[in-house]
Amino acid sequence: MHEKKNIKIWGINIFMFIFFIITMIINVFYIYKKPNLIFKLWHPLLTPLFICMAIGFSLNFIGKNVPVLNKLGLSFLLCIIVPSFLVHKGFIPRQVANFFDKLFFNKVTNDRLVDGLPNVGINFAQFFITIVISGSILSVNRELLKKSLLKFIPLTLIVIFSSIILTSFVGFLLNYQCPSIFAQHSKNSLLDSIFYICLPLTNGGTNLGINGFSNGIFKEAFPLTTASEIRSYLLPPLLLARILSIMFAGALYLLFDKTKFSGKGNLTKNTFSINNNLKSIPSLEYKNIGTGLFIILGFYSLGVIIDLLISSEIVILQLDAMVYVIIILLMVKIFNLISIKNQLCVEQTGKLMSTIFTIPVLAGLGLTTNFQKLLECVTDYKMLFMVVFALLISIFITFMLAKIFGFYEFEASLVSGISGYSIGGTGNVGVMSVSHREDLLPFSMIATRIVGPIMFVIYTISFRIIYMS
């Protein structure tokens, strides 16, 4: 009994934690029994944060205490799969999941209503990712960043193109058939594998890629099909890849962390440390967090303005604003455009955010993940095999090429191999966390946010030429 009293979950006494879990369950139960009360029980920020923290911390505790599997990222996988399953089975009301999806994680849109819900999306995931990636980029060694970028982006592009070619050939051997809604523009198994399997995996993520194609060129090619229907067929391969990527990252950590293929956290084979600020980081001060947050929000706003100005003039460059935010942050770091002290403030803010909210955000995204779509991916053996093959072959190719580019094989396989796929900001955080390579997060984000848009443009042009000419 004494040992149970000493058990703590996220620093909270287990009995107090159970009390909060019961409070969360009562909140959800009231919504289930009396849906009309949801607007009284639901605060747009406080309620979803409490729910996803309660679920996330609980599942993280369970996952961390399962031997062997805890090293394969079980806690992260539980945070994605279990909430999705609970919604699928009705243990968590669908209305709660919809509020998470449309009001907590979604962007504000031009429509007055989004699926019947008021247009007040706060996109907390974007808030989380913006702060985490800002802190990560400004914590990287400046010389390392300058030298590795020139090699890192070409390596990632080589890996992606090689993976697409080989995966499409596998699709050809499996006689892959595209979804029925795309049948009118079907070419052959080889090309369909590229544009209906590889495209969702490597197109820049959900916002830029999936939504961009669903509302853009795919909507133009399939005018009788709604954007939501198109999205529902493009999203499953990416959902599966996000889950598998965390599993594979955990497996790579177990296999290679203590071998000659590991740089022990360093990407390049030189004397640079990934983080050049560790010795100079001052003690944590509340004011530093505020300073860092203000700087991050300022850079984000600048990125949004640049995105608006460029996309209004050049339609093909309608990219996600985070692309420009990352470019701004890279310029700031490479040219030391702000003081080291301010960079440290941003770094501290990013670490605070990643420490507290990585697990809850994964749990929240799990609530919005369609479990039925995941089941369809797993039961569709052709799709499952092609997604697994795409991830594994990219890891293998990266291992083969990493030494040529001056990178450690293990670290390169994470940032150029796995993160070369558009697994999203939270997916990248999950991959880097389970592999204990959080300092490499800037490179994984560059792979997704810089290389992804390059692929988006290539896919857009080639789809129009091949399928619409």
N, C-alpha and C positions, 0 to 999 in steps of 0.2 A: 504493500500500500504506500509505503514511504517512497519507493521508486516511482510510482505513478504520479505522486505529487511533484516530483522533480522533473517530470517530462514536460518539455516546453515545445510549443509549435510556433515558429516565427517569433520566439522570445516571449511568448505568452503562456502562462500556466495552463495546463491542459483543461482544467475544469472551467476556467474563464473562457478559454477558446471554444469549448463545447457550448457554453452559454451564448456566445456570439453566433455560433452555427445554428443553434435553435432559433435565435432571433431572425436570422436570414431565412430559415425554413418557414417560419410563421409569416414573414413578409411575402414570400413566394406563394404560400398556401392561400393567403387572403386574395392575392391576385387571381389564383386559380379558381377559387370559389366565387369571388365577386369581381369579375373583370372590369365592371364599371367603376370600381374604386381605384383603378391603377393610377389615375392622375393625382389622387390624394396620397397614394403610397409611393409614388415614383418621383424622385428628384432627378433631373437629367444628368447630373454628374455624381452626386453623393450615393444614390442607390445602386447604380451599376458598378461603381467602384467597390462598394461594400460587398456586393454579391460576387464579383469576380475575384476579389481578394480572399473572401471566405472559401470559395471553391478552390481557387488556385493554391492557397497555402495548405489546405487539407490534402489535396492530391499530391502536392510536392512533398509533404511529410511522408505519405505512403510510399511514393516512388523512391525517395531517398533511403528508405529502410528495407528495400527488397535487395538482397545480395545479388551481385553480378549484374542483374538487369538495371540496377541504379547507375551503373557505369555506361549503359547503353542509352541513357537519356529517358528512362522510364517515366520520370516525373514530368518531363516536357510532353511526352506522348500521352500520358494520362490527362494532362491539362487540355489537350486538344480533343481526344477521342471521347472521354467520359462525359463532359458537358454536352457534346453533340449527341451522344447516345441517350442521355437523360431527356433532352428535348424531343428526340425521335420517339421515345416511349411515352412521352406525356408527363413524366415526373416533374419536369420544369415546363410551365405553360409556354406554348408557342408565342403568345403575346409578349412574354418577357424576352424571348430570343429576338423577336421583331423589333422591340424597343432598343435592344443592344445593337442590332444591325443597322437600323434606320436612324436612330437618334444619338447613339453613343459613338459608333464607329464610322458612320457615314458622313459624307460631305454635305454641306448646304447646297441645294440645287435651285434651279430657277422655278421649279414647280411649287405651287402652293402646298400641295400634299404629295407625300411619297408613300405609296401603298396605303393611303388613308391616314397617314400620320403627319402631324404638322412638320413644316420644313424648318427644323431646328437642329440638324445634325451637327455635332461638335467635333467629330472625327478625332477621338482621343488617341487612336493608334498613330495618327500623323503627328500629334503633339509628342507622344512618347518617342517615336522614331527620330524626329527632328532633334530632340534634346540629346538622345543617346549617340546619334551619329556625329553631332557637333562636338560633343565631348571626346569621342573617339578620335576623330580626325585631328583635332588640335592637341592631342596627347602623343601623336606619332612623332618619332624622330624626324626632323626636317630633312636632313641629308638622305636618310633612308627613303623618305617619301619621294624626293626628287629623282633618285637613282632607280628606284624600283618601278615607278609608274610607267616609264618608257618600255620596260620589259613586261610588266604585269598585264596591261591591256592587250598587247599582241598575243601573249600566251593564252589569255582567256578566250579571245576570238578564235584562235586556232583550235582550241579544245572544243568550243561550241560548234564550229563548222564541221569538225571531224565527227563529233557525236551525232550531229544532224544527218550527215551522209550515211553513217553506219546504222543508225536507228531506222532511217527510212528504208534501207536495204533489208533490215529485219522485218519491217512492215510488209515489204514486197514478198518476202519468203512466207510470211504468215497469211498472205492474201488479205491484208487489212481492208475493211470496208468502212468508208466514212459514215457518220450519223445520217439518218434518213433525211433530215432537214437540209443537209448539204448535198444531197444526191444529184440535184440538177446540174451542179458544177463539178461533179466528180470527174477526175482524169484517169488515174490509175492508182494502184496500191502504193507505189513509190512516192508519187507527188502528194497523194492524200495523207500519207504518213507524215510528210514534212509539214503540211499546212493545217492539219487537224490534231496532230499529236505533238510534234516538235515545236510548232508555233506557240501553243499555250505555255510550254515549258520555258521558252527563251525569249519572250517578247517584251520584257520590261516590268512584269508584275500585273497585279489585278487592276489597278487604277489606269495605268498607261496602256498596257497590253490588252487584257481581256475586255475592259470597258471601252478602250479605244477602238478595237476591232468590232466589238458588238454594235457600237453606235456609229462606226465609220464605214470602212470599205466592205465589211461583211454584210452590214445592213444594206449597203448599196447593191451588193451582189445578190442578196436574198431579200428583196423588198417586201415580200408577203410574210416574212417571219419577223416576230418582234425581237427587239434587242435583248430582252430578258430570256427568251428562248435560245437565242444564239449563245448568250453568256452561260446558260445552264449546260451546254454541250462543250464549250471551250474550257470551263473551269475544272471539271473532274480530274483531268491529268495533272493539273497544277496542284490541286488539293492533295492528291496522292503523293506527288513529289515532295511537298512540304513535310509530310509525315515521315516518308522514307529518308529524307535528307538528314533529319535529326538522328534516326536510327543508324544510318551509315556513318555519320560523324562520330557517334559513340563507339561504333565498332572500330573505326580507324584509330581512335584514341587508345583503345585497349591493345590493338595490334602493333602500333608504331610509335607510341609516345616515348618509349625507352629504347628506341633503336637508333641506328645511324641515320635513318631517314628523317628524324625529328630535329628541328632547330630549337627545341625547348622554348617555343614561343616566338622565335625569330623567323622571319620569312626568307631573308637573304643570307647567303653564306659569307658574312663579313662580321666585323666586330661591333656593328651598331646594335644597340638595344632598341626594341620596338618603342619603348617609352623613355623619352629623354628627360622627363620631368620628375621622376620619382624622388630623387634626392632633394629637389627644390620645392616640393609641394608643401605649402604651409599647413598648419593645423586647420582643421575644418572650422570655418566661421560662417555664421548665418548670412552675413553681408556678402560673402563670396558667392554663395548660391544665388542670391538676388542679382548680383552683378552678372554672373554667368547666364542666368535666365534672360535678363534684359538683352544681352549681346546676341544670344541665340535667336530670340524673337525678332530682333532687328534684322539679322541676316536672312531669316525666313521671309520676312516681309519684302526685303529687297529681291529675293529670288522669285517671289510671286509677281512682283512688278515687272521684272525682266521677262519672265515667262509670258505675261500678258502682252507686253510690247512686241516680243518676237513672234508669238503665235498669231497675233492679229495681222501681221505683215506676211508671214510665211506659214501657210496652212500645214505643210508637211512637218513643220517643227512644233506642232501642238503637243508638247511633252509634259510630263509631270513636273510641277514646280520644284520638286526635290532634286531634279537633275541640276538645276541652276544653283540651288542652295549648296549642293555638294561641290560644284565648281567654285563657288564663292569661297567656301571653307578651305578648299585646296589652295586657292590663290592666297588667302590670308595666312595659311601656314607656311607655304613655300617662300613667300616674300616678307614674312613677319610684319604684316600690316597692322597688327595690334600688339600691345606689350605682352611679354611673357607672363606677367602677373595676371592680365586679363585672360590669357589662354588657360592658365591654371584654374581660374574661376569657372570657365566653361567646362573644363575637364571635370572638376568637382561636381558641377551640376549634372553632367552626363552620368557620372558614376552613381550619384544619388538616385537618379531616375532608373537606371538599369538594375540597381540593387533592389529597389522596392517594387518596381512594376513589371519586370520581365515575366514572372510567373502569372500574376493576375491578368495581364494583357493576353497571354496565351490561352488562359481559361476563358476569357471573354470572347476571343476569336473562336474558341471551341464551341461556345454557345451559338455562334452564328454559322457554323459549318454544317452543311446539309449531310446528315449521316447516311441518308438514302443514296446520295451521290457517291459517297465513299464506298458503300456496299456495291454499287454498280461498277465502280472501278475495279474492286477486288475480284468480283465475279466475272468481269470481262477479261478473260485470260490474255487476249491479244494486247489490250491496253496496258494491263498490269505488267506483262512481260516487257513491253516496249519502254515503259517508264522506268522499270528496274534496270533494264539494259542501258538506257540512256544515262542514268546516274552512274552506274558501275563503269561504263566505258569511258566516261569523262574523267572519273577518278584514275583509271588505268592510264589513259593518255597523258594526264597531268604528271603522274609518277614518271612516265617515260621521258617527258620533256623538261621537267623541272630543273634538273641539273644543268642542262644546256643554257637555260635562262638565268642560272645562278641562284635558284631558289631551293629550299629544303622541300623534299617530296611530300612529307606529311602536311606541312602548312600550306603548300601550294595546292594540294588536292582539296583542301577545305575552301580556299578563297577563289581559286580559278576553276576547280572541278565542280564542287557542289554548289557554291554560291554563284557560279556562272549561270545557273538556272535561276529563273525569276521567282524564287521562293519567298520574296517579300522581306520587309524589314524585320518583322518578328521571327520569321523563319531563320534569317541570318543570325539574329540574336540567340535563338535556340541552338543553332549549329555551333556557334562559337562558345556558348556557355557549356554545352555538354562535352565539347572537346577541350575545355579549359584554355581557350585561345581568344579570350575577350579582347585582347589588345590588337588582334588582327581584324576586328570588326570594320574598321575603315576600308580595308581592301575588299572585304566581302560586299560592302555597300557600294563600292565603286563598280564591282563586277555586275551588280544588279541594276544600279541607277545610271551608270554611264554606258556600259556595254549593252544593257537591255534596250535603251532607246536606239542605239545603232542597229540592232537587230530588228526593232520595230519598223524603222524606215526601210530596211532591206526587204522585210516581209511584205510591207505595203506595196512597194514598187513591183516586186516579183509576182505577188498574187494578182495584181491588176494585169500584168503582161500575160501570165500563164492561164489564169482562170476567167478573165473578163474581156480579153481581146477577141 
